[in-house]
Amino acid sequence: MIGFIKKDLAMIKSNFKILGGLIILYAIMGLVGELDVSFILPFISVMIMISTFSYDSYNKFDAYSITLPDGRKNSVKSKYGTTILLIFVISIVSIILSFIISYTNTKSIDYAQIFFTMLGNIFGTLLVLSVMYPIIYKFGIEKARIVICIIIFGIAILGGFLLQYIDLSFIAKSLDFLENYLAIILILIAIFMVLISYKISEKILLKKEY
């Protein structure tokens, strides 16, 4: 699997400049008190990794990987592993920058706020990963873009419809009750949904014909 991870990292090496530019942008905007763009950094990590699916498809790598021992399983493991590693590294950088920006602007650091903000960012990013990767493995990168757009559009319509009938005050009370356990709950849900997503992707790839 290490070889697969090295391959993915080599393919996204040129995109590190984009991440570097975004990190600098985040630092500048944070220091001048503009919009907080920290949420973009983990999300961009997933977008960059999704580009590796296009490279794999263009170079027929998936067809080659099935000739290797446990090639299909290792291919899926490397995608998830490399993406999570990239998200983790970028999130650590974002947290450090947030500490620096907070101290520079206010001479103090709100550790709790920064922690929960980044936890929410990471959770949202892992949710995107968990939804998109099985779709990409199932339909291929080109068709997956269309399917994902349809899903997002459908969720937006469904969400708008449900908001008319959901008691938001009940949700607010539930969130207040769960506030002390929110971090643990989000971490457990994130682990669970990534594992489910991984298993689905693995199952899809194991059955896929090339």
C-alpha positions as CSV (number, residue, x, y, z in Angstrom):
1,M,0.0,0.0,0.0
2,I,2.9,2.3,0.7
3,G,3.7,2.3,-3.1
4,F,0.1,3.4,-3.9
5,I,0.4,6.3,-1.4
6,K,3.7,7.4,-2.8
7,K,2.1,7.3,-6.3
8,D,-0.8,9.5,-5.1
9,L,1.5,12.0,-3.3
10,A,3.7,12.2,-6.4
11,M,0.6,13.0,-8.6
12,I,-0.5,15.8,-6.3
13,K,3.0,17.3,-5.7
14,S,2.4,20.1,-8.2
15,N,-0.8,21.1,-6.3
16,F,1.1,21.8,-3.1
17,K,1.8,25.3,-4.6
18,I,-2.0,25.8,-4.6
19,L,-2.2,24.8,-0.9
20,G,0.7,27.0,-0.1
21,G,-0.9,29.9,-1.8
22,L,-4.2,29.3,0.1
23,I,-2.3,29.0,3.4
24,I,-0.7,32.4,2.8
25,L,-4.1,33.9,1.7
26,Y,-5.7,32.5,4.9
27,A,-2.9,34.0,7.0
28,I,-3.1,37.5,5.4
29,M,-7.0,37.6,5.6
30,G,-6.9,36.5,9.2
31,L,-4.3,39.1,10.1
32,V,-6.2,42.0,8.5
33,G,-9.5,40.8,10.0
34,E,-11.3,39.7,6.9
35,L,-13.3,36.5,6.2
36,D,-12.1,33.4,7.9
37,V,-11.2,31.0,5.1
38,S,-9.8,28.2,7.3
39,F,-12.6,25.9,6.3
40,I,-11.4,26.0,2.7
41,L,-8.0,24.4,3.4
42,P,-9.2,20.9,4.5
43,F,-11.9,20.9,1.8
44,I,-9.3,21.7,-0.9
45,S,-7.3,18.7,0.3
46,V,-10.2,16.4,-0.8
47,M,-10.6,18.3,-4.1
48,I,-6.9,17.8,-4.9
49,M,-7.1,14.1,-4.1
50,I,-10.1,13.7,-6.3
51,S,-7.9,14.9,-9.2
52,T,-5.9,11.7,-8.7
53,F,-8.9,9.7,-9.9
54,S,-8.7,11.5,-13.2
55,Y,-5.0,10.7,-13.5
56,D,-5.6,7.1,-12.7
57,S,-8.4,6.9,-15.3
58,Y,-6.3,8.6,-18.0
59,N,-3.3,6.4,-17.4
60,K,-5.4,3.2,-17.0
61,F,-3.9,2.7,-13.5
62,D,-6.9,0.8,-12.1
63,A,-6.6,-1.9,-14.8
64,Y,-2.9,-2.2,-13.9
65,S,-3.5,-2.3,-10.2
66,I,-5.6,-5.4,-10.4
67,T,-2.6,-7.4,-11.6
68,L,-0.8,-6.6,-8.3
69,P,-1.2,-8.6,-5.0
70,D,-4.3,-7.1,-3.3
71,G,-4.1,-4.3,-5.8
72,R,-7.8,-3.3,-5.6
73,K,-7.9,-3.2,-1.8
74,N,-4.6,-1.3,-1.6
75,S,-5.8,1.1,-4.2
76,V,-8.8,2.0,-2.1
77,K,-6.8,2.1,1.1
78,S,-4.2,4.5,-0.4
79,K,-6.9,6.9,-1.6
80,Y,-8.6,7.1,1.8
81,G,-5.3,7.0,3.7
82,T,-3.6,9.7,1.6
83,T,-6.6,11.9,1.8
84,I,-7.0,11.6,5.5
85,L,-3.2,12.2,6.0
86,L,-3.4,15.3,3.8
87,I,-6.5,16.6,5.7
88,F,-4.7,16.0,9.0
89,V,-1.5,17.8,8.0
90,I,-3.4,20.8,6.5
91,S,-5.7,21.0,9.6
92,I,-2.6,21.1,11.9
93,V,-1.2,23.9,9.8
94,S,-4.5,25.7,10.0
95,I,-4.7,25.3,13.8
96,I,-1.2,26.7,14.2
97,L,-2.0,29.6,11.9
98,S,-5.2,30.3,13.9
99,F,-3.2,30.4,17.1
100,I,-0.8,32.9,15.6
101,I,-3.5,35.1,14.0
102,S,-5.6,35.0,17.2
103,Y,-2.6,36.1,19.4
104,T,-1.5,38.7,16.9
105,N,-4.9,40.3,16.7
106,T,-6.1,40.0,20.3
107,K,-3.0,39.1,22.3
108,S,-4.9,36.0,23.5
109,I,-5.8,32.6,22.1
110,D,-9.3,31.2,22.3
111,Y,-8.3,27.5,22.2
112,A,-11.9,26.2,22.5
113,Q,-13.3,28.2,19.6
114,I,-10.3,27.3,17.3
115,F,-10.6,23.7,18.3
116,F,-14.3,23.4,17.6
117,T,-14.1,25.4,14.4
118,M,-11.4,23.1,13.0
119,L,-13.3,20.0,14.3
120,G,-16.4,21.2,12.4
121,N,-14.2,21.9,9.3
122,I,-12.7,18.4,9.4
123,F,-16.0,16.7,10.0
124,G,-17.5,18.5,7.0
125,T,-14.6,17.6,4.9
126,L,-14.7,13.9,5.9
127,L,-18.4,13.9,5.1
128,V,-17.7,15.2,1.6
129,L,-15.0,12.5,1.3
130,S,-17.4,9.8,2.5
131,V,-20.1,10.7,0.0
132,M,-18.0,11.4,-3.0
133,Y,-15.5,8.5,-3.1
134,P,-18.0,5.7,-3.4
135,I,-19.8,7.6,-6.1
136,I,-16.5,8.1,-8.0
137,Y,-15.6,4.4,-7.7
138,K,-19.1,3.4,-8.8
139,F,-19.6,5.7,-11.8
140,G,-16.1,6.9,-12.7
141,I,-14.8,10.5,-12.2
142,E,-16.6,12.0,-15.2
143,K,-20.1,10.6,-14.5
144,A,-19.5,11.1,-10.8
145,R,-19.4,14.9,-11.2
146,I,-22.9,14.8,-12.7
147,V,-24.2,12.4,-10.0
148,I,-22.8,14.6,-7.3
149,C,-24.3,17.8,-8.7
150,I,-27.7,16.0,-8.8
151,I,-27.3,14.8,-5.2
152,I,-26.4,18.3,-4.0
153,F,-29.3,19.8,-5.9
154,G,-31.6,17.2,-4.5
155,I,-30.4,17.7,-0.9
156,A,-30.9,21.5,-1.2
157,I,-34.5,21.0,-2.4
158,L,-35.2,18.3,0.2
159,G,-33.6,20.5,3.0
160,G,-35.7,23.5,2.0
161,F,-38.9,21.3,2.0
162,L,-38.2,19.7,5.4
163,L,-37.3,23.0,7.1
164,Q,-41.0,23.9,6.7
165,Y,-42.1,21.0,8.9
166,I,-39.1,20.5,11.3
167,D,-39.4,22.0,14.8
168,L,-36.1,23.9,15.0
169,S,-36.6,24.7,18.7
170,F,-36.4,21.0,19.5
171,I,-33.1,20.7,17.6
172,A,-31.7,23.7,19.4
173,K,-32.6,22.1,22.8
174,S,-31.1,18.8,21.7
175,L,-27.9,20.6,20.7
176,D,-27.8,22.3,24.1
177,F,-28.1,19.0,25.8
178,L,-25.3,17.4,23.7
179,E,-23.0,20.4,23.8
180,N,-20.7,18.8,26.4
181,Y,-20.4,15.7,24.3
182,L,-20.3,17.3,20.8
183,A,-16.6,16.8,20.2
184,I,-16.7,13.1,21.0
185,I,-20.0,12.6,19.1
186,L,-18.5,14.3,15.9
187,I,-15.3,12.3,16.1
188,L,-17.2,9.0,16.5
189,I,-19.6,9.8,13.7
190,A,-16.7,10.8,11.4
191,I,-14.8,7.6,12.1
192,F,-18.0,5.6,11.5
193,M,-19.0,7.3,8.2
194,V,-15.4,7.1,6.8
195,L,-15.2,3.4,7.6
196,I,-18.6,2.7,6.0
197,S,-17.6,4.8,2.9
198,Y,-14.3,2.8,2.7
199,K,-16.1,-0.5,2.9
200,I,-18.6,0.5,0.2
201,S,-15.8,1.8,-2.1
202,E,-13.8,-1.4,-1.6
203,K,-16.8,-3.6,-2.3
204,I,-17.5,-1.6,-5.5
205,L,-13.9,-1.8,-6.8
206,L,-13.6,-5.5,-6.0
207,K,-16.6,-6.2,-8.2
208,K,-15.6,-3.8,-11.0
209,E,-14.6,-5.1,-14.4
210,Y,-11.9,-3.6,-16.5
